Amino acid sequence: MPRPLRATIHLDSMQHNLARVRECTPGAKVWGVVKANAYGHGLERGMRGFAGADGLALIETENAVRLRELGWTRPVLLLEGIFDASDAPLLSKYNLNSAVHCLEQIAILEQASFERPIDAHLKMNTGMNRLGFRPDQFQAAWRRLRAIPAVREITLMTHFANADELEHPRLTVREQVRRFCTGADGIDGPRSLSNSGGVLHQAELDAELSNDWVRPGIMLYGGTPGGKAAADFGLLPTMTLSSEIIGVQEIVAGDNVGYGSRFQAEGPMRIGVVACGYADGYPRHAPHGGPVVVDGLRSTLVGRVSMDMLTVDLTHIPNAGVGSKVVLWGAGLPIDEVANAAGTIGYELMCALAPRVQVAEGELAAHG
Ligand SMILES: *Cc1c(COP(=O)(O)O)cnc(C)c1O
């Protein structure tokens, strides 16, 4: 009998969320972002869940090749481009689109020989100050890239720092779009700007922001980049982490629970022990009182999360006992809510799902 902890991936929800992207940004083509093992869902499952996407985008060169081996025939985009000259031939061999964000990458493309033309995505740094050419360097970079005979289409891209918060006091999406338009003035080519935050706020930004391609990640996985609830955007969870109660302790006032004896009971309580801990990817920083669902009912974490187990309050759920179903996140418990409680974001929880967790596939409805 395997440990009852399981991550169930809902391919039906992935399809639904992709349809939501298309509703938010009609007319734009969609890169389904499948970096980081499809945000913890598995690359191959990402490919199947987003089979309706116009292309798949990721970071890892070896996984881009893997997508081709798995039979993905539509575009593939390397969001950070290549890391080394030895990767350049892969671009034409496997027909990979490549971001180009620095002069060193342009120099590699100038020196490389390609068996077929390649498509590039020239990246502008519009205030994120991570990757890309500054707006005032962009035209020169574009001309140099344009002069490479093997380069076919050049898409113009940038990345938003604060698309989840439209009125961000330091840097707004509108300001980034303004810088982008200034830097790209007079250059032809498809535009690719929006991440999930941009897609979700397209309606408010419609006057300023237009995309030929969008690059949503987290919203495809039923999470949001900001504080708002995914359900408010019509998104469905794509990963349910579930387990069972494997032990129960009846405690009385003055008893403590777990490492550090961090929690002390003020009265009689029933404590359920759940087979899930930080070695499974559950955040160790999740606080006492953090949310959990037992047999369909809301409950809370008690004391500290340990490596293989965590403890929950069953006092108000008298029928719960060994074998009761526990949802850690997903169906009935938004991952963003669990992440917020633990001081992190849903992205991190999904991506940190540990290899020892069994992964299955199943429809959301069967868990809801
Ligand atoms: C990860 C990534 C995205 C997706 O971001 P989300 O916030 O998950 O939508 C888009 N573009 C680039 C360049 C990325 O690295």
PDBQT file of the ligand as one rigid body, heavy atoms in Angstrom, charges set to zero:
ROOT
HETATM    1  C1  LIG A 401       7.549  32.516 -16.506  1.00  0.00    +0.000 C 
HETATM    2  C2  LIG A 401       7.373  33.498 -17.596  1.00  0.00    +0.000 A 
HETATM    3  C3  LIG A 401       6.083  33.844 -18.017  1.00  0.00    +0.000 A 
HETATM    4  C4  LIG A 401       4.836  33.347 -17.321  1.00  0.00    +0.000 C 
HETATM    5  O1  LIG A 401       4.594  34.103 -16.150  1.00  0.00    +0.000 OA
HETATM    6  P1  LIG A 401       3.290  33.901 -15.265  1.00  0.00    +0.000 P 
HETATM    7  O2  LIG A 401       3.366  34.956 -14.233  1.00  0.00    +0.000 OA
HETATM    8  O3  LIG A 401       3.380  32.536 -14.683  1.00  0.00    +0.000 OA
HETATM    9  O4  LIG A 401       2.138  34.053 -16.181  1.00  0.00    +0.000 OA
HETATM   10  C5  LIG A 401       5.981  34.701 -19.096  1.00  0.00    +0.000 A 
HETATM   11  N1  LIG A 401       7.080  35.213 -19.707  1.00  0.00    +0.000 NA
HETATM   12  C6  LIG A 401       8.316  34.908 -19.299  1.00  0.00    +0.000 A 
HETATM   13  C7  LIG A 401       9.483  35.505 -19.995  1.00  0.00    +0.000 C 
HETATM   14  C8  LIG A 401       8.507  34.050 -18.227  1.00  0.00    +0.000 A 
HETATM   15  O5  LIG A 401       9.750  33.747 -17.832  1.00  0.00    +0.000 OA
ENDROOT
TORSDOF 0
